[in-house]
């Protein structure tokens, strides 16, 4: 019997990749405008990468969310 062709095998589920993509998509707050959602996500990424100090991150996030403090 000839060896099986890997191209004939069904694709596996993406599992972890899909979960990670969903977690990073920023869709947890659908009432926000698309621009605001993208801005909040970019801010979060910069903070998580150590590009913004916590105080600046919180102040910018509050300003984007319309909170003053």
mmCIF file as Biopython writes it, N, C-alpha, C and O atoms, coordinates in Angstrom:
data_model
#
loop_
_atom_site.group_PDB
_atom_site.id
_atom_site.type_symbol
_atom_site.label_atom_id
_atom_site.label_alt_id
_atom_site.label_comp_id
_atom_site.label_asym_id
_atom_site.label_entity_id
_atom_site.label_seq_id
_atom_site.pdbx_PDB_ins_code
_atom_site.Cartn_x
_atom_site.Cartn_y
_atom_site.Cartn_z
_atom_site.occupancy
_atom_site.B_iso_or_equiv
_atom_site.auth_seq_id
_atom_site.auth_asym_id
_atom_site.pdbx_PDB_model_num
ATOM 1   N N  . UNK A ? 1  ? 0.857   -1.185 0.000  1.0 0.0 1  A 1 
ATOM 2   C CA . UNK A ? 1  ? 0.000   0.000  0.000  1.0 0.0 1  A 1 
ATOM 3   C C  . UNK A ? 1  ? 0.901   1.246  0.000  1.0 0.0 1  A 1 
ATOM 4   O O  . UNK A ? 1  ? 1.861   1.304  0.768  1.0 0.0 1  A 1 
ATOM 5   N N  . UNK A ? 2  ? 0.611   2.225  -0.834 1.0 0.0 2  A 1 
ATOM 6   C CA . UNK A ? 2  ? 1.458   3.427  -0.881 1.0 0.0 2  A 1 
ATOM 7   C C  . UNK A ? 2  ? 1.305   4.245  0.406  1.0 0.0 2  A 1 
ATOM 8   O O  . UNK A ? 2  ? 0.260   4.203  1.054  1.0 0.0 2  A 1 
ATOM 9   N N  . UNK A ? 3  ? 2.356   4.990  0.767  1.0 0.0 3  A 1 
ATOM 10  C CA . UNK A ? 3  ? 2.243   5.849  1.959  1.0 0.0 3  A 1 
ATOM 11  C C  . UNK A ? 3  ? 1.142   6.883  1.757  1.0 0.0 3  A 1 
ATOM 12  O O  . UNK A ? 3  ? 0.902   7.340  0.640  1.0 0.0 3  A 1 
ATOM 13  N N  . UNK A ? 4  ? 0.484   7.242  2.840  1.0 0.0 4  A 1 
ATOM 14  C CA . UNK A ? 4  ? -0.622  8.202  2.708  1.0 0.0 4  A 1 
ATOM 15  C C  . UNK A ? 4  ? -0.092  9.598  2.380  1.0 0.0 4  A 1 
ATOM 16  O O  . UNK A ? 4  ? 0.968   10.006 2.854  1.0 0.0 4  A 1 
ATOM 17  N N  . UNK A ? 5  ? -0.833  10.292 1.584  1.0 0.0 5  A 1 
ATOM 18  C CA . UNK A ? 5  ? -0.481  11.645 1.179  1.0 0.0 5  A 1 
ATOM 19  C C  . UNK A ? 5  ? -0.957  12.611 2.256  1.0 0.0 5  A 1 
ATOM 20  O O  . UNK A ? 5  ? -2.156  12.660 2.529  1.0 0.0 5  A 1 
ATOM 21  N N  . UNK A ? 6  ? -0.050  13.399 2.892  1.0 0.0 6  A 1 
ATOM 22  C CA . UNK A ? 6  ? -0.482  14.313 3.962  1.0 0.0 6  A 1 
ATOM 23  C C  . UNK A ? 6  ? -1.486  15.351 3.474  1.0 0.0 6  A 1 
ATOM 24  O O  . UNK A ? 6  ? -2.228  15.916 4.278  1.0 0.0 6  A 1 
ATOM 25  N N  . UNK A ? 7  ? -1.519  15.609 2.174  1.0 0.0 7  A 1 
ATOM 26  C CA . UNK A ? 7  ? -2.483  16.584 1.651  1.0 0.0 7  A 1 
ATOM 27  C C  . UNK A ? 7  ? -3.901  16.042 1.680  1.0 0.0 7  A 1 
ATOM 28  O O  . UNK A ? 7  ? -4.861  16.808 1.601  1.0 0.0 7  A 1 
ATOM 29  N N  . UNK A ? 8  ? -4.042  14.716 1.793  1.0 0.0 8  A 1 
ATOM 30  C CA . UNK A ? 8  ? -5.384  14.133 1.826  1.0 0.0 8  A 1 
ATOM 31  C C  . UNK A ? 8  ? -5.956  14.077 3.239  1.0 0.0 8  A 1 
ATOM 32  O O  . UNK A ? 8  ? -7.119  13.717 3.422  1.0 0.0 8  A 1 
ATOM 33  N N  . UNK A ? 9  ? -5.161  14.425 4.223  1.0 0.0 9  A 1 
ATOM 34  C CA . UNK A ? 9  ? -5.612  14.395 5.615  1.0 0.0 9  A 1 
ATOM 35  C C  . UNK A ? 9  ? -6.413  15.661 5.925  1.0 0.0 9  A 1 
ATOM 36  O O  . UNK A ? 9  ? -6.086  16.735 5.421  1.0 0.0 9  A 1 
ATOM 37  N N  . UNK A ? 10 ? -7.454  15.548 6.745  1.0 0.0 10 A 1 
ATOM 38  C CA . UNK A ? 10 ? -8.224  16.752 7.110  1.0 0.0 10 A 1 
ATOM 39  C C  . UNK A ? 10 ? -7.378  17.682 7.974  1.0 0.0 10 A 1 
ATOM 40  O O  . UNK A ? 10 ? -6.476  17.248 8.689  1.0 0.0 10 A 1 
ATOM 41  N N  . UNK A ? 11 ? -7.687  18.941 7.890  1.0 0.0 11 A 1 
ATOM 42  C CA . UNK A ? 11 ? -6.981  19.922 8.697  1.0 0.0 11 A 1 
ATOM 43  C C  . UNK A ? 11 ? -7.401  19.784 10.150 1.0 0.0 11 A 1 
ATOM 44  O O  . UNK A ? 11 ? -8.553  19.467 10.445 1.0 0.0 11 A 1 
ATOM 45  N N  . UNK A ? 12 ? -6.464  20.022 11.052 1.0 0.0 12 A 1 
ATOM 46  C CA . UNK A ? 12 ? -6.775  19.984 12.475 1.0 0.0 12 A 1 
ATOM 47  C C  . UNK A ? 12 ? -7.416  21.285 12.919 1.0 0.0 12 A 1 
ATOM 48  O O  . UNK A ? 12 ? -7.405  22.279 12.193 1.0 0.0 12 A 1 
ATOM 49  N N  . UNK A ? 13 ? -7.960  21.266 14.091 1.0 0.0 13 A 1 
ATOM 50  C CA . UNK A ? 13 ? -8.551  22.486 14.641 1.0 0.0 13 A 1 
ATOM 51  C C  . UNK A ? 13 ? -7.451  23.429 15.096 1.0 0.0 13 A 1 
ATOM 52  O O  . UNK A ? 13 ? -6.430  22.969 15.608 1.0 0.0 13 A 1 
ATOM 53  N N  . UNK A ? 14 ? -7.625  24.737 14.926 1.0 0.0 14 A 1 
ATOM 54  C CA . UNK A ? 14 ? -6.592  25.683 15.340 1.0 0.0 14 A 1 
ATOM 55  C C  . UNK A ? 14 ? -6.493  25.838 16.845 1.0 0.0 14 A 1 
ATOM 56  O O  . UNK A ? 14 ? -5.475  26.332 17.329 1.0 0.0 14 A 1 
ATOM 57  N N  . UNK A ? 15 ? -7.502  25.438 17.609 1.0 0.0 15 A 1 
ATOM 58  C CA . UNK A ? 15 ? -7.477  25.424 19.069 1.0 0.0 15 A 1 
ATOM 59  C C  . UNK A ? 15 ? -6.908  26.667 19.729 1.0 0.0 15 A 1 
ATOM 60  O O  . UNK A ? 15 ? -7.587  27.688 19.835 1.0 0.0 15 A 1 
ATOM 61  N N  . UNK A ? 16 ? -5.670  26.580 20.170 1.0 0.0 16 A 1 
ATOM 62  C CA . UNK A ? 16 ? -5.054  27.667 20.930 1.0 0.0 16 A 1 
ATOM 63  C C  . UNK A ? 16 ? -4.925  28.941 20.104 1.0 0.0 16 A 1 
ATOM 64  O O  . UNK A ? 16 ? -5.072  30.042 20.635 1.0 0.0 16 A 1 
ATOM 65  N N  . UNK A ? 17 ? -4.653  28.800 18.810 1.0 0.0 17 A 1 
ATOM 66  C CA . UNK A ? 17 ? -4.526  29.990 17.969 1.0 0.0 17 A 1 
ATOM 67  C C  . UNK A ? 17 ? -5.843  30.756 17.933 1.0 0.0 17 A 1 
ATOM 68  O O  . UNK A ? 17 ? -5.856  31.985 18.003 1.0 0.0 17 A 1 
ATOM 69  N N  . UNK A ? 18 ? -6.942  30.028 17.824 1.0 0.0 18 A 1 
ATOM 70  C CA . UNK A ? 18 ? -8.243  30.691 17.778 1.0 0.0 18 A 1 
ATOM 71  C C  . UNK A ? 18 ? -8.554  31.370 19.108 1.0 0.0 18 A 1 
ATOM 72  O O  . UNK A ? 18 ? -9.072  32.487 19.130 1.0 0.0 18 A 1 
ATOM 73  N N  . UNK A ? 19 ? -8.243  30.705 20.207 1.0 0.0 19 A 1 
ATOM 74  C CA . UNK A ? 19 ? -8.508  31.290 21.524 1.0 0.0 19 A 1 
ATOM 75  C C  . UNK A ? 19 ? -7.680  32.550 21.722 1.0 0.0 19 A 1 
ATOM 76  O O  . UNK A ? 19 ? -8.185  33.555 22.224 1.0 0.0 19 A 1 
ATOM 77  N N  . UNK A ? 20 ? -6.414  32.503 21.330 1.0 0.0 20 A 1 
ATOM 78  C CA . UNK A ? 20 ? -5.559  33.674 21.469 1.0 0.0 20 A 1 
ATOM 79  C C  . UNK A ? 20 ? -6.027  34.824 20.610 1.0 0.0 20 A 1 
ATOM 80  O O  . UNK A ? 20 ? -5.999  35.978 21.037 1.0 0.0 20 A 1 
ATOM 81  N N  . UNK A ? 21 ? -6.452  34.519 19.416 1.0 0.0 21 A 1 
ATOM 82  C CA . UNK A ? 21 ? -6.952  35.546 18.509 1.0 0.0 21 A 1 
ATOM 83  C C  . UNK A ? 21 ? -8.218  36.181 19.076 1.0 0.0 21 A 1 
ATOM 84  O O  . UNK A ? 21 ? -8.377  37.401 19.035 1.0 0.0 21 A 1 
ATOM 85  N N  . UNK A ? 22 ? -9.116  35.352 19.603 1.0 0.0 22 A 1 
ATOM 86  C CA . UNK A ? 22 ? -10.341 35.885 20.195 1.0 0.0 22 A 1 
ATOM 87  C C  . UNK A ? 22 ? -10.021 36.775 21.394 1.0 0.0 22 A 1 
ATOM 88  O O  . UNK A ? 22 ? -10.630 37.830 21.567 1.0 0.0 22 A 1 
ATOM 89  N N  . UNK A ? 23 ? -9.084  36.357 22.204 1.0 0.0 23 A 1 
ATOM 90  C CA . UNK A ? 23 ? -8.730  37.125 23.393 1.0 0.0 23 A 1 
ATOM 91  C C  . UNK A ? 23 ? -8.119  38.468 23.028 1.0 0.0 23 A 1 
ATOM 92  O O  . UNK A ? 23 ? -8.282  39.444 23.761 1.0 0.0 23 A 1 
ATOM 93  N N  . UNK A ? 24 ? -7.422  38.527 21.910 1.0 0.0 24 A 1 
ATOM 94  C CA . UNK A ? 24 ? -6.760  39.757 21.501 1.0 0.0 24 A 1 
ATOM 95  C C  . UNK A ? 24 ? -7.596  40.606 20.555 1.0 0.0 24 A 1 
ATOM 96  O O  . UNK A ? 24 ? -7.176  41.702 20.184 1.0 0.0 24 A 1 
ATOM 97  N N  . UNK A ? 25 ? -8.751  40.133 20.165 1.0 0.0 25 A 1 
ATOM 98  C CA . UNK A ? 25 ? -9.530  40.845 19.157 1.0 0.0 25 A 1 
ATOM 99  C C  . UNK A ? 25 ? -10.148 42.135 19.680 1.0 0.0 25 A 1 
ATOM 100 O O  . UNK A ? 25 ? -10.476 43.029 18.900 1.0 0.0 25 A 1 
ATOM 101 N N  . UNK A ? 26 ? -10.307 42.235 20.990 1.0 0.0 26 A 1 
ATOM 102 C CA . UNK A ? 26 ? -10.863 43.450 21.555 1.0 0.0 26 A 1 
ATOM 103 C C  . UNK A ? 26 ? -12.361 43.557 21.415 1.0 0.0 26 A 1 
ATOM 104 O O  . UNK A ? 26 ? -12.897 44.658 21.540 1.0 0.0 26 A 1 
ATOM 105 N N  . UNK A ? 27 ? -13.059 42.479 21.163 1.0 0.0 27 A 1 
ATOM 106 C CA . UNK A ? 27 ? -14.499 42.536 20.959 1.0 0.0 27 A 1 
ATOM 107 C C  . UNK A ? 27 ? -15.282 42.382 22.255 1.0 0.0 27 A 1 
ATOM 108 O O  . UNK A ? 27 ? -16.499 42.202 22.217 1.0 0.0 27 A 1 
ATOM 109 N N  . UNK A ? 28 ? -14.612 42.448 23.400 1.0 0.0 28 A 1 
ATOM 110 C CA . UNK A ? 28 ? -15.319 42.263 24.657 1.0 0.0 28 A 1 
ATOM 111 C C  . UNK A ? 28 ? -16.199 43.458 25.035 1.0 0.0 28 A 1 
ATOM 112 O O  . UNK A ? 28 ? -16.950 43.377 26.007 1.0 0.0 28 A 1 
ATOM 113 N N  . UNK A ? 29 ? -16.124 44.546 24.299 1.0 0.0 29 A 1 
ATOM 114 C CA . UNK A ? 29 ? -16.908 45.739 24.610 1.0 0.0 29 A 1 
ATOM 115 C C  . UNK A ? 29 ? -17.522 46.283 23.318 1.0 0.0 29 A 1 
ATOM 116 O O  . UNK A ? 29 ? -17.081 47.320 22.824 1.0 0.0 29 A 1 
ATOM 117 N N  . UNK A ? 30 ? -18.543 45.598 22.756 1.0 0.0 30 A 1 
ATOM 118 C CA . UNK A ? 30 ? -19.043 45.947 21.428 1.0 0.0 30 A 1 
ATOM 119 C C  . UNK A ? 30 ? -19.722 47.308 21.312 1.0 0.0 30 A 1 
ATOM 120 O O  . UNK A ? 30 ? -19.912 47.795 20.197 1.0 0.0 30 A 1 
ATOM 121 N N  . UNK A ? 31 ? -20.094 47.937 22.425 1.0 0.0 31 A 1 
ATOM 122 C CA . UNK A ? 31 ? -20.758 49.232 22.304 1.0 0.0 31 A 1 
ATOM 123 C C  . UNK A ? 31 ? -19.787 50.377 21.981 1.0 0.0 31 A 1 
ATOM 124 O O  . UNK A ? 31 ? -20.219 51.478 21.643 1.0 0.0 31 A 1 
ATOM 125 N N  . UNK A ? 32 ? -18.487 50.119 22.085 1.0 0.0 32 A 1 
ATOM 126 C CA . UNK A ? 32 ? -17.507 51.151 21.756 1.0 0.0 32 A 1 
ATOM 127 C C  . UNK A ? 32 ? -17.400 51.311 20.244 1.0 0.0 32 A 1 
ATOM 128 O O  . UNK A ? 32 ? -17.593 50.357 19.490 1.0 0.0 32 A 1 
ATOM 129 N N  . UNK A ? 33 ? -17.095 52.511 19.823 1.0 0.0 33 A 1 
ATOM 130 C CA . UNK A ? 33 ? -16.873 52.727 18.400 1.0 0.0 33 A 1 
ATOM 131 C C  . UNK A ? 33 ? -15.619 51.961 17.983 1.0 0.0 33 A 1 
ATOM 132 O O  . UNK A ? 33 ? -14.751 51.669 18.806 1.0 0.0 33 A 1 
ATOM 133 N N  . UNK A ? 34 ? -15.539 51.647 16.719 1.0 0.0 34 A 1 
ATOM 134 C CA . UNK A ? 34 ? -14.389 50.898 16.208 1.0 0.0 34 A 1 
ATOM 135 C C  . UNK A ? 34 ? -13.082 51.640 16.466 1.0 0.0 34 A 1 
ATOM 136 O O  . UNK A ? 34 ? -12.088 51.026 16.852 1.0 0.0 34 A 1 
ATOM 137 N N  . UNK A ? 35 ? -13.076 52.938 16.258 1.0 0.0 35 A 1 
ATOM 138 C CA . UNK A ? 35 ? -11.859 53.722 16.470 1.0 0.0 35 A 1 
ATOM 139 C C  . UNK A ? 35 ? -11.441 53.704 17.938 1.0 0.0 35 A 1 
ATOM 140 O O  . UNK A ? 35 ? -10.260 53.551 18.248 1.0 0.0 35 A 1 
ATOM 141 N N  . UNK A ? 36 ? -12.400 53.860 18.830 1.0 0.0 36 A 1 
ATOM 142 C CA . UNK A ? 36 ? -12.096 53.842 20.258 1.0 0.0 36 A 1 
ATOM 143 C C  . UNK A ? 36 ? -11.614 52.460 20.684 1.0 0.0 36 A 1 
ATOM 144 O O  . UNK A ? 36 ? -10.684 52.342 21.482 1.0 0.0 36 A 1 
ATOM 145 N N  . UNK A ? 37 ? -12.235 51.429 20.159 1.0 0.0 37 A 1 
ATOM 146 C CA . UNK A ? 37 ? -11.839 50.069 20.491 1.0 0.0 37 A 1 
ATOM 147 C C  . UNK A ? 37 ? -10.396 49.808 20.060 1.0 0.0 37 A 1 
ATOM 148 O O  . UNK A ? 37 ? -9.616  49.217 20.807 1.0 0.0 37 A 1 
ATOM 149 N N  . UNK A ? 38 ? -10.050 50.249 18.861 1.0 0.0 38 A 1 
ATOM 150 C CA . UNK A ? 38 ? -8.684  50.063 18.369 1.0 0.0 38 A 1 
ATOM 151 C C  . UNK A ? 38 ? -7.686  50.864 19.196 1.0 0.0 38 A 1 
ATOM 152 O O  . UNK A ? 38 ? -6.581  50.394 19.468 1.0 0.0 38 A 1 
ATOM 153 N N  . UNK A ? 39 ? -8.068  52.061 19.590 1.0 0.0 39 A 1 
ATOM 154 C CA . UNK A ? 39 ? -7.180  52.888 20.404 1.0 0.0 39 A 1 
ATOM 155 C C  . UNK A ? 39 ? -6.930  52.254 21.768 1.0 0.0 39 A 1 
ATOM 156 O O  . UNK A ? 39 ? -5.800  52.241 22.255 1.0 0.0 39 A 1 
ATOM 157 N N  . UNK A ? 40 ? -7.986  51.730 22.380 1.0 0.0 40 A 1 
ATOM 158 C CA . UNK A ? 40 ? -7.832  51.073 23.674 1.0 0.0 40 A 1 
ATOM 159 C C  . UNK A ? 40 ? -6.966  49.824 23.552 1.0 0.0 40 A 1 
ATOM 160 O O  . UNK A ? 40 ? -6.151  49.541 24.430 1.0 0.0 40 A 1 
ATOM 161 N N  . UNK A ? 41 ? -7.141  49.084 22.474 1.0 0.0 41 A 1 
ATOM 162 C CA . UNK A ? 41 ? -6.342  47.886 22.277 1.0 0.0 41 A 1 
ATOM 163 C C  . UNK A ? 41 ? -4.867  48.250 22.084 1.0 0.0 41 A 1 
ATOM 164 O O  . UNK A ? 41 ? -3.992  47.615 22.673 1.0 0.0 41 A 1 
ATOM 165 N N  . UNK A ? 42 ? -4.588  49.260 21.270 1.0 0.0 42 A 1 
ATOM 166 C CA . UNK A ? 42 ? -3.209  49.686 21.041 1.0 0.0 42 A 1 
ATOM 167 C C  . UNK A ? 42 ? -2.577  50.158 22.350 1.0 0.0 42 A 1 
ATOM 168 O O  . UNK A ? 42 ? -1.411  49.869 22.618 1.0 0.0 42 A 1 
ATOM 169 N N  . UNK A ? 43 ? -3.333  50.871 23.148 1.0 0.0 43 A 1 
ATOM 170 C CA . UNK A ? 43 ? -2.848  51.339 24.436 1.0 0.0 43 A 1 
ATOM 171 C C  . UNK A ? 43 ? -2.499  50.160 25.340 1.0 0.0 43 A 1 
ATOM 172 O O  . UNK A ? 43 ? -1.459  50.154 25.998 1.0 0.0 43 A 1 
ATOM 173 N N  . UNK A ? 44 ? -3.373  49.175 25.361 1.0 0.0 44 A 1 
ATOM 174 C CA . UNK A ? 44 ? -3.147  47.972 26.174 1.0 0.0 44 A 1 
ATOM 175 C C  . UNK A ? 44 ? -1.878  47.243 25.732 1.0 0.0 44 A 1 
ATOM 176 O O  . UNK A ? 44 ? -1.083  46.811 26.567 1.0 0.0 44 A 1 
ATOM 177 N N  . UNK A ? 45 ? -1.691  47.107 24.428 1.0 0.0 45 A 1 
ATOM 178 C CA . UNK A ? 45 ? -0.509  46.430 23.906 1.0 0.0 45 A 1 
ATOM 179 C C  . UNK A ? 45 ? 0.762   47.186 24.301 1.0 0.0 45 A 1 
ATOM 180 O O  . UNK A ? 45 ? 1.742   46.573 24.725 1.0 0.0 45 A 1 
ATOM 181 N N  . UNK A ? 46 ? 0.748   48.506 24.163 1.0 0.0 46 A 1 
ATOM 182 C CA . UNK A ? 46 ? 1.925   49.298 24.538 1.0 0.0 46 A 1 
ATOM 183 C C  . UNK A ? 46 ? 2.243   49.126 26.023 1.0 0.0 46 A 1 
ATOM 184 O O  . UNK A ? 46 ? 3.409   49.003 26.397 1.0 0.0 46 A 1 
ATOM 185 N N  . UNK A ? 47 ? 1.216   49.119 26.865 1.0 0.0 47 A 1 
ATOM 186 C CA . UNK A ? 47 ? 1.424   48.937 28.298 1.0 0.0 47 A 1 
ATOM 187 C C  . UNK A ? 47 ? 1.994   47.549 28.584 1.0 0.0 47 A 1 
ATOM 188 O O  . UNK A ? 47 ? 2.948   47.418 29.351 1.0 0.0 47 A 1 
ATOM 189 N N  . UNK A ? 48 ? 1.413   46.510 27.971 1.0 0.0 48 A 1 
ATOM 190 C CA . UNK A ? 48 ? 1.868   45.141 28.216 1.0 0.0 48 A 1 
ATOM 191 C C  . UNK A ? 48 ? 3.293   44.909 27.722 1.0 0.0 48 A 1 
ATOM 192 O O  . UNK A ? 48 ? 3.993   44.043 28.247 1.0 0.0 48 A 1 
ATOM 193 N N  . UNK A ? 49 ? 3.725   45.658 26.740 1.0 0.0 49 A 1 
ATOM 194 C CA . UNK A ? 49 ? 5.094   45.530 26.229 1.0 0.0 49 A 1 
ATOM 195 C C  . UNK A ? 49 ? 6.076   46.412 26.996 1.0 0.0 49 A 1 
ATOM 196 O O  . UNK A ? 49 ? 7.262   46.449 26.668 1.0 0.0 49 A 1 
ATOM 197 N N  . UNK A ? 50 ? 5.597   47.112 28.004 1.0 0.0 50 A 1 
ATOM 198 C CA . UNK A ? 50 ? 6.474   47.930 28.829 1.0 0.0 50 A 1 
ATOM 199 C C  . UNK A ? 50 ? 6.815   49.280 28.230 1.0 0.0 50 A 1 
ATOM 200 O O  . UNK A ? 50 ? 7.781   49.919 28.649 1.0 0.0 50 A 1 
ATOM 201 N N  . UNK A ? 51 ? 6.034   49.724 27.251 1.0 0.0 51 A 1 
ATOM 202 C CA . UNK A ? 51 ? 6.308   51.005 26.594 1.0 0.0 51 A 1 
ATOM 203 C C  . UNK A ? 51 ? 5.657   52.184 27.302 1.0 0.0 51 A 1 
ATOM 204 O O  . UNK A ? 51 ? 6.005   53.334 27.036 1.0 0.0 51 A 1 
ATOM 205 N N  . UNK A ? 52 ? 4.705   51.907 28.208 1.0 0.0 52 A 1 
ATOM 206 C CA . UNK A ? 52 ? 4.032   52.964 28.968 1.0 0.0 52 A 1 
ATOM 207 C C  . UNK A ? 52 ? 4.065   52.612 30.446 1.0 0.0 52 A 1 
ATOM 208 O O  . UNK A ? 52 ? 3.824   51.461 30.811 1.0 0.0 52 A 1 
ATOM 209 N N  . UNK A ? 53 ? 4.361   53.591 31.306 1.0 0.0 53 A 1 
ATOM 210 C CA . UNK A ? 53 ? 4.236   53.333 32.744 1.0 0.0 53 A 1 
ATOM 211 C C  . UNK A ? 53 ? 2.759   53.179 33.122 1.0 0.0 53 A 1 
ATOM 212 O O  . UNK A ? 53 ? 1.879   53.681 32.423 1.0 0.0 53 A 1 
ATOM 213 N N  . UNK A ? 54 ? 2.498   52.493 34.217 1.0 0.0 54 A 1 
ATOM 214 C CA . UNK A ? 54 ? 1.127   52.200 34.627 1.0 0.0 54 A 1 
ATOM 215 C C  . UNK A ? 54 ? 0.282   53.458 34.786 1.0 0.0 54 A 1 
ATOM 216 O O  . UNK A ? 54 ? -0.867  53.484 34.345 1.0 0.0 54 A 1 
ATOM 217 N N  . UNK A ? 55 ? 0.824   54.493 35.404 1.0 0.0 55 A 1 
ATOM 218 C CA . UNK A ? 55 ? 0.056   55.722 35.630 1.0 0.0 55 A 1 
ATOM 219 C C  . UNK A ? 55 ? -0.370  56.367 34.306 1.0 0.0 55 A 1 
ATOM 220 O O  . UNK A ? 55 ? -1.503  56.830 34.170 1.0 0.0 55 A 1 
ATOM 221 N N  . UNK A ? 56 ? 0.546   56.393 33.337 1.0 0.0 56 A 1 
ATOM 222 C CA . UNK A ? 56 ? 0.214   56.985 32.043 1.0 0.0 56 A 1 
ATOM 223 C C  . UNK A ? 56 ? -0.819  56.125 31.317 1.0 0.0 56 A 1 
ATOM 224 O O  . UNK A ? 56 ? -1.746  56.652 30.702 1.0 0.0 56 A 1 
ATOM 225 N N  . UNK A ? 57 ? -0.657  54.798 31.386 1.0 0.0 57 A 1 
ATOM 226 C CA . UNK A ? 57 ? -1.624  53.883 30.773 1.0 0.0 57 A 1 
ATOM 227 C C  . UNK A ? 57 ? -3.021  54.118 31.339 1.0 0.0 57 A 1 
ATOM 228 O O  . UNK A ? 57 ? -3.990  54.247 30.591 1.0 0.0 57 A 1 
ATOM 229 N N  . UNK A ? 58 ? -3.116  54.173 32.670 1.0 0.0 58 A 1 
ATOM 230 C CA . UNK A ? 58 ? -4.426  54.360 33.307 1.0 0.0 58 A 1 
ATOM 231 C C  . UNK A ? 58 ? -5.042  55.709 32.967 1.0 0.0 58 A 1 
ATOM 232 O O  . UNK A ? 58 ? -6.249  55.805 32.748 1.0 0.0 58 A 1 
ATOM 233 N N  . UNK A ? 59 ? -4.211  56.758 32.921 1.0 0.0 59 A 1 
ATOM 234 C CA . UNK A ? 59 ? -4.729  58.091 32.586 1.0 0.0 59 A 1 
ATOM 235 C C  . UNK A ? 59 ? -5.237  58.138 31.145 1.0 0.0 59 A 1 
ATOM 236 O O  . UNK A ? 59 ? -6.308  58.684 30.879 1.0 0.0 59 A 1 
ATOM 237 N N  . UNK A ? 60 ? -4.471  57.569 30.221 1.0 0.0 60 A 1 
ATOM 238 C CA . UNK A ? 60 ? -4.890  57.565 28.816 1.0 0.0 60 A 1 
ATOM 239 C C  . UNK A ? 60 ? -6.129  56.707 28.612 1.0 0.0 60 A 1 
ATOM 240 O O  . UNK A ? 60 ? -7.030  57.071 27.855 1.0 0.0 60 A 1 
ATOM 241 N N  . UNK A ? 61 ? -6.169  55.562 29.295 1.0 0.0 61 A 1 
ATOM 242 C CA . UNK A ? 61 ? -7.331  54.686 29.166 1.0 0.0 61 A 1 
ATOM 243 C C  . UNK A ? 61 ? -8.590  55.397 29.691 1.0 0.0 61 A 1 
ATOM 244 O O  . UNK A ? 61 ? -9.651  55.340 29.069 1.0 0.0 61 A 1 
ATOM 245 N N  . UNK A ? 62 ? -8.453  56.061 30.838 1.0 0.0 62 A 1 
ATOM 246 C CA . UNK A ? 62 ? -9.592  56.789 31.394 1.0 0.0 62 A 1 
ATOM 247 C C  . UNK A ? 62 ? -10.060 57.888 30.434 1.0 0.0 62 A 1 
ATOM 248 O O  . UNK A ? 62 ? -11.261 58.095 30.262 1.0 0.0 62 A 1 
ATOM 249 N N  . UNK A ? 63 ? -9.117  58.584 29.816 1.0 0.0 63 A 1 
ATOM 250 C CA . UNK A ? 63 ? -9.481  59.645 28.872 1.0 0.0 63 A 1 
ATOM 251 C C  . UNK A ? 63 ? -10.203 59.059 27.654 1.0 0.0 63 A 1 
ATOM 252 O O  . UNK A ? 63 ? -11.179 59.637 27.175 1.0 0.0 63 A 1 
ATOM 253 N N  . UNK A ? 64 ? -9.734  57.935 27.162 1.0 0.0 64 A 1 
ATOM 254 C CA . UNK A ? 64 ? -10.379 57.304 26.007 1.0 0.0 64 A 1 
ATOM 255 C C  . UNK A ? 64 ? -11.779 56.791 26.354 1.0 0.0 64 A 1 
ATOM 256 O O  . UNK A ? 64 ? -12.690 56.835 25.528 1.0 0.0 64 A 1 
ATOM 257 N N  . UNK A ? 65 ? -11.934 56.311 27.571 1.0 0.0 65 A 1 
ATOM 258 C CA . UNK A ? 65 ? -13.237 55.789 28.003 1.0 0.0 65 A 1 
ATOM 259 C C  . UNK A ? 65 ? -14.181 56.899 28.453 1.0 0.0 65 A 1 
ATOM 260 O O  . UNK A ? 65 ? -15.329 56.638 28.812 1.0 0.0 65 A 1 
ATOM 261 N N  . UNK A ? 66 ? -13.692 58.138 28.434 1.0 0.0 66 A 1 
ATOM 262 C CA . UNK A ? 66 ? -14.544 59.263 28.789 1.0 0.0 66 A 1 
ATOM 263 C C  . UNK A ? 66 ? -14.613 59.540 30.273 1.0 0.0 66 A 1 
ATOM 264 O O  . UNK A ? 66 ? -15.483 60.284 30.726 1.0 0.0 66 A 1 
ATOM 265 N N  . UNK A ? 67 ? -13.708 58.952 31.037 1.0 0.0 67 A 1 
ATOM 266 C CA . UNK A ? 67 ? -13.670 59.184 32.481 1.0 0.0 67 A 1 
ATOM 267 C C  . UNK A ? 67 ? -12.630 60.249 32.773 1.0 0.0 67 A 1 
ATOM 268 O O  . UNK A ? 67 ? -11.578 60.303 32.137 1.0 0.0 67 A 1 
ATOM 269 N N  . UNK A ? 68 ? -12.930 61.064 33.709 1.0 0.0 68 A 1 
ATOM 270 C CA . UNK A ? 68 ? -11.971 62.088 34.152 1.0 0.0 68 A 1 
ATOM 271 C C  . UNK A ? 68 ? -11.555 61.747 35.570 1.0 0.0 68 A 1 
ATOM 272 O O  . UNK A ? 68 ? -12.372 61.307 36.379 1.0 0.0 68 A 1 
ATOM 273 N N  . UNK A ? 69 ? -10.262 61.955 35.870 1.0 0.0 69 A 1 
ATOM 274 C CA . UNK A ? 69 ? -9.840  61.615 37.223 1.0 0.0 69 A 1 
ATOM 275 C C  . UNK A ? 69 ? -8.521  62.084 37.581 1.0 0.0 69 A 1 
ATOM 276 O O  . UNK A ? 69 ? -8.066  61.851 38.701 1.0 0.0 69 A 1 
#
